Amino acid sequence: MMNGTERKNIRPGVKVKVIQKPHQRTGQLTEGVVKDILTSSPIHHRGIKVRLTDGIVGRVQEVLE
């Protein structure tokens, strides 16, 4: 399992678990496939922000592939 805080680990088509803004307190993760990478910096301490193929936006917590 790769870390979701480094942009180099994430690319479109990769399966990830993200945390959405409303779920930050509960820690509920959503699984999906990356469509777009929204964070431009190479590293983000809370996770790289992505848009999944179903339109959900969140920060990557785990890279599954």
N, CA, C and O atoms as a GROMACS GRO file, in nm:
protein
  260
    1MET      N    1   0.084  -0.119   0.000
    1MET     CA    2   0.000   0.000   0.000
    1MET      C    3   0.089   0.125   0.000
    1MET      O    4   0.177   0.140   0.084
    2MET      N    5   0.063   0.213  -0.096
    2MET     CA    6   0.142   0.336  -0.108
    2MET      C    7   0.075   0.451  -0.034
    2MET      O    8  -0.045   0.449  -0.007
    3ASN      N    9   0.156   0.550  -0.005
    3ASN     CA   10   0.113   0.669   0.067
    3ASN      C   11   0.040   0.765  -0.027
    3ASN      O   12   0.082   0.785  -0.140
    4GLY      N   13  -0.070   0.824   0.020
    4GLY     CA   14  -0.148   0.917  -0.061
    4GLY      C   15  -0.104   1.062  -0.051
    4GLY      O   16  -0.170   1.151  -0.106
    5THR      N   17   0.009   1.087   0.019
    5THR     CA   18   0.054   1.226   0.035
    5THR      C   19   0.151   1.268  -0.076
    5THR      O   20   0.184   1.386  -0.086
    6GLU      N   21   0.197   1.173  -0.159
    6GLU     CA   22   0.291   1.205  -0.266
    6GLU      C   23   0.223   1.191  -0.402
    6GLU      O   24   0.166   1.087  -0.434
    7ARG      N   25   0.232   1.299  -0.481
    7ARG     CA   26   0.164   1.304  -0.611
    7ARG      C   27   0.218   1.198  -0.707
    7ARG      O   28   0.144   1.148  -0.792
    8LYS      N   29   0.347   1.162  -0.695
    8LYS     CA   30   0.408   1.064  -0.787
    8LYS      C   31   0.344   0.926  -0.776
    8LYS      O   32   0.355   0.846  -0.869
    9ASN      N   33   0.278   0.896  -0.663
    9ASN     CA   34   0.214   0.766  -0.643
    9ASN      C   35   0.075   0.756  -0.705
    9ASN      O   36   0.015   0.649  -0.709
   10ILE      N   37   0.023   0.870  -0.753
   10ILE     CA   38  -0.117   0.877  -0.796
   10ILE      C   39  -0.123   0.918  -0.942
   10ILE      O   40  -0.056   1.012  -0.984
   11ARG      N   41  -0.204   0.846  -1.019
   11ARG     CA   42  -0.226   0.882  -1.159
   11ARG      C   43  -0.367   0.838  -1.198
   11ARG      O   44  -0.425   0.751  -1.132
   12PRO      N   45  -0.424   0.897  -1.303
   12PRO     CA   46  -0.558   0.858  -1.346
   12PRO      C   47  -0.566   0.706  -1.372
   12PRO      O   48  -0.475   0.648  -1.430
   13GLY      N   49  -0.676   0.646  -1.329
   13GLY     CA   50  -0.697   0.503  -1.348
   13GLY      C   51  -0.657   0.418  -1.229
   13GLY      O   52  -0.685   0.298  -1.227
   14VAL      N   53  -0.592   0.478  -1.128
   14VAL     CA   54  -0.547   0.403  -1.009
   14VAL      C   55  -0.660   0.399  -0.906
   14VAL      O   56  -0.730   0.498  -0.886
   15LYS      N   57  -0.678   0.283  -0.842
   15LYS     CA   58  -0.779   0.268  -0.738
   15LYS      C   59  -0.724   0.321  -0.605
   15LYS      O   60  -0.613   0.286  -0.565
   16VAL      N   61  -0.803   0.405  -0.538
   16VAL     CA   62  -0.760   0.470  -0.415
   16VAL      C   63  -0.873   0.472  -0.313
   16VAL      O   64  -0.989   0.446  -0.347
   17LYS      N   65  -0.838   0.505  -0.188
   17LYS     CA   66  -0.937   0.538  -0.085
   17LYS      C   67  -0.916   0.684  -0.050
   17LYS      O   68  -0.804   0.726  -0.018
   18VAL      N   69  -1.025   0.762  -0.056
   18VAL     CA   70  -1.017   0.906  -0.026
   18VAL      C   71  -1.104   0.938   0.094
   18VAL      O   72  -1.197   0.864   0.128
   19ILE      N   73  -1.073   1.050   0.157
   19ILE     CA   74  -1.160   1.104   0.262
   19ILE      C   75  -1.220   1.233   0.208
   19ILE      O   76  -1.148   1.322   0.162
   20GLN      N   77  -1.353   1.242   0.214
   20GLN     CA   78  -1.423   1.361   0.168
   20GLN      C   79  -1.430   1.463   0.282
   20GLN      O   80  -1.424   1.427   0.399
   21LYS      N   81  -1.441   1.591   0.246
   21LYS     CA   82  -1.444   1.700   0.344
   21LYS      C   83  -1.549   1.675   0.454
   21LYS      O   84  -1.515   1.690   0.572
   22PRO      N   85  -1.674   1.637   0.422
   22PRO     CA   86  -1.773   1.617   0.529
   22PRO      C   87  -1.741   1.499   0.622
   22PRO      O   88  -1.795   1.492   0.732
   23HIS      N   89  -1.653   1.408   0.579
   23HIS     CA   90  -1.623   1.288   0.657
   23HIS      C   91  -1.491   1.297   0.733
   23HIS      O   92  -1.446   1.198   0.791
   24GLN      N   93  -1.428   1.415   0.735
   24GLN     CA   94  -1.298   1.428   0.800
   24GLN      C   95  -1.305   1.398   0.950
   24GLN      O   96  -1.210   1.342   1.006
   25ARG      N   97  -1.413   1.434   1.015
   25ARG     CA   98  -1.427   1.407   1.159
   25ARG      C   99  -1.445   1.258   1.187
   25ARG      O  100  -1.390   1.206   1.284
   26THR      N  101  -1.523   1.190   1.101
   26THR     CA  102  -1.553   1.047   1.124
   26THR      C  103  -1.444   0.956   1.070
   26THR      O  104  -1.427   0.844   1.118
   27GLY      N  105  -1.369   1.004   0.970
   27GLY     CA  106  -1.264   0.922   0.909
   27GLY      C  107  -1.317   0.822   0.809
   27GLY      O  108  -1.246   0.729   0.770
   28GLN      N  109  -1.443   0.839   0.765
   28GLN     CA  110  -1.504   0.746   0.669
   28GLN      C  111  -1.435   0.760   0.532
   28GLN      O  112  -1.428   0.869   0.476
   29LEU      N  113  -1.385   0.648   0.479
   29LEU     CA  114  -1.315   0.648   0.351
   29LEU      C  115  -1.407   0.601   0.239
   29LEU      O  116  -1.496   0.518   0.259
   30THR      N  117  -1.385   0.657   0.120
   30THR     CA  118  -1.460   0.620   0.001
   30THR      C  119  -1.362   0.562  -0.100
   30THR      O  120  -1.257   0.622  -0.126
   31GLU      N  121  -1.394   0.447  -0.156
   31GLU     CA  122  -1.306   0.382  -0.253
   31GLU      C  123  -1.351   0.418  -0.394
   31GLU      O  124  -1.471   0.426  -0.423
   32GLY      N  125  -1.253   0.440  -0.483
   32GLY     CA  126  -1.287   0.473  -0.620
   32GLY      C  127  -1.163   0.478  -0.707
   32GLY      O  128  -1.051   0.449  -0.663
   33VAL      N  129  -1.186   0.516  -0.834
   33VAL     CA  130  -1.078   0.523  -0.933
   33VAL      C  131  -1.053   0.670  -0.967
   33VAL      O  132  -1.147   0.745  -0.993
   34VAL      N  133  -0.926   0.709  -0.968
   34VAL     CA  134  -0.888   0.848  -0.994
   34VAL      C  135  -0.920   0.887  -1.138
   34VAL      O  136  -0.884   0.816  -1.233
   35LYS      N  137  -0.988   1.002  -1.153
   35LYS     CA  138  -1.012   1.060  -1.285
   35LYS      C  139  -0.918   1.178  -1.309
   35LYS      O  140  -0.851   1.185  -1.412
   36ASP      N  141  -0.913   1.270  -1.211
   36ASP     CA  142  -0.829   1.390  -1.222
   36ASP      C  143  -0.753   1.412  -1.091
   36ASP      O  144  -0.804   1.382  -0.983
   37ILE      N  145  -0.630   1.464  -1.102
   37ILE     CA  146  -0.552   1.504  -0.985
   37ILE      C  147  -0.567   1.654  -0.971
   37ILE      O  148  -0.536   1.729  -1.064
   38LEU      N  149  -0.616   1.700  -0.855
   38LEU     CA  150  -0.645   1.842  -0.836
   38LEU      C  151  -0.535   1.918  -0.763
   38LEU      O  152  -0.529   2.041  -0.772
   39THR      N  153  -0.449   1.847  -0.690
   39THR     CA  154  -0.338   1.912  -0.619
   39THR      C  155  -0.218   1.923  -0.713
   39THR      O  156  -0.178   1.824  -0.775
   40SER      N  157  -0.162   2.043  -0.724
   40SER     CA  158  -0.050   2.062  -0.816
   40SER      C  159   0.086   2.039  -0.750
   40SER      O  160   0.184   2.009  -0.818
   41SER      N  161   0.094   2.054  -0.616
   41SER     CA  162   0.223   2.038  -0.549
   41SER      C  163   0.261   1.889  -0.541
   41SER      O  164   0.172   1.803  -0.540
   42PRO      N  165   0.392   1.857  -0.536
   42PRO     CA  166   0.435   1.717  -0.535
   42PRO      C  167   0.400   1.642  -0.407
   42PRO      O  168   0.386   1.520  -0.409
   43ILE      N  169   0.384   1.715  -0.294
   43ILE     CA  170   0.352   1.652  -0.166
   43ILE      C  171   0.248   1.739  -0.094
   43ILE      O  172   0.257   1.862  -0.095
   44HIS      N  173   0.150   1.674  -0.031
   44HIS     CA  174   0.056   1.745   0.055
   44HIS      C  175   0.035   1.661   0.179
   44HIS      O  176  -0.002   1.544   0.170
   45HIS      N  177   0.058   1.720   0.297
   45HIS     CA  178   0.059   1.643   0.422
   45HIS      C  179  -0.075   1.578   0.457
   45HIS      O  180  -0.077   1.478   0.529
   46ARG      N  181  -0.188   1.632   0.408
   46ARG     CA  182  -0.319   1.572   0.438
   46ARG      C  183  -0.366   1.478   0.327
   46ARG      O  184  -0.472   1.416   0.339
   47GLY      N  185  -0.288   1.468   0.219
   47GLY     CA  186  -0.327   1.381   0.107
   47GLY      C  187  -0.350   1.462  -0.019
   47GLY      O  188  -0.399   1.574  -0.014
   48ILE      N  189  -0.315   1.403  -0.132
   48ILE     CA  190  -0.334   1.468  -0.262
   48ILE      C  191  -0.483   1.470  -0.295
   48ILE      O  192  -0.551   1.368  -0.284
   49LYS      N  193  -0.534   1.586  -0.334
   49LYS     CA  194  -0.676   1.599  -0.366
   49LYS      C  195  -0.701   1.549  -0.509
   49LYS      O  196  -0.632   1.588  -0.602
   50VAL      N  197  -0.802   1.463  -0.523
   50VAL     CA  198  -0.836   1.405  -0.653
   50VAL      C  199  -0.986   1.408  -0.676
   50VAL      O  200  -1.064   1.421  -0.581
   51ARG      N  201  -1.026   1.394  -0.803
   51ARG     CA  202  -1.166   1.372  -0.840
   51ARG      C  203  -1.174   1.228  -0.890
   51ARG      O  204  -1.096   1.188  -0.976
   52LEU      N  205  -1.268   1.152  -0.836
   52LEU     CA  206  -1.287   1.014  -0.878
   52LEU      C  207  -1.378   1.008  -1.001
   52LEU      O  208  -1.442   1.107  -1.036
   53THR      N  209  -1.383   0.891  -1.066
   53THR     CA  210  -1.462   0.876  -1.188
   53THR      C  211  -1.611   0.902  -1.164
   53THR      O  212  -1.682   0.939  -1.258
   54ASP      N  213  -1.659   0.883  -1.041
   54ASP     CA  214  -1.801   0.909  -1.010
   54ASP      C  215  -1.826   1.053  -0.964
   54ASP      O  216  -1.937   1.086  -0.923
   55GLY      N  217  -1.722   1.139  -0.970
   55GLY     CA  218  -1.739   1.281  -0.940
   55GLY      C  219  -1.706   1.320  -0.797
   55GLY      O  220  -1.702   1.439  -0.765
   56ILE      N  221  -1.681   1.223  -0.710
   56ILE     CA  222  -1.647   1.252  -0.570
   56ILE      C  223  -1.508   1.315  -0.563
   56ILE      O  224  -1.415   1.268  -0.628
   57VAL      N  225  -1.495   1.422  -0.483
   57VAL     CA  226  -1.366   1.488  -0.461
   57VAL      C  227  -1.322   1.461  -0.318
   57VAL      O  228  -1.401   1.474  -0.224
   58GLY      N  229  -1.196   1.422  -0.302
   58GLY     CA  230  -1.145   1.397  -0.168
   58GLY      C  231  -0.993   1.388  -0.169
   58GLY      O  232  -0.930   1.394  -0.275
   59ARG      N  233  -0.936   1.373  -0.050
   59ARG     CA  234  -0.791   1.361  -0.037
   59ARG      C  235  -0.754   1.214  -0.022
   59ARG      O  236  -0.814   1.141   0.057
   60VAL      N  237  -0.653   1.170  -0.098
   60VAL     CA  238  -0.613   1.030  -0.100
   60VAL      C  239  -0.551   0.992   0.034
   60VAL      O  240  -0.458   1.058   0.080
   61GLN      N  241  -0.602   0.887   0.095
   61GLN     CA  242  -0.549   0.832   0.218
   61GLN      C  243  -0.468   0.705   0.190
   61GLN      O  244  -0.368   0.678   0.256
   62GLU      N  245  -0.514   0.626   0.092
   62GLU     CA  246  -0.446   0.501   0.056
   62GLU      C  247  -0.450   0.483  -0.094
   62GLU      O  248  -0.550   0.512  -0.159
   63VAL      N  249  -0.338   0.434  -0.150
   63VAL     CA  250  -0.331   0.395  -0.290
   63VAL      C  251  -0.337   0.242  -0.293
   63VAL      O  252  -0.252   0.176  -0.233
   64LEU      N  253  -0.437   0.186  -0.360
   64LEU     CA  254  -0.463   0.043  -0.351
   64LEU      C  255  -0.391  -0.041  -0.458
   64LEU      O  256  -0.376  -0.162  -0.441
   65GLU      N  257  -0.346   0.022  -0.567
   65GLU     CA  258  -0.279  -0.055  -0.674
   65GLU      C  259  -0.134  -0.012  -0.685
   65GLU      O  260  -0.061  -0.064  -0.768
   0.00000   0.00000   0.00000
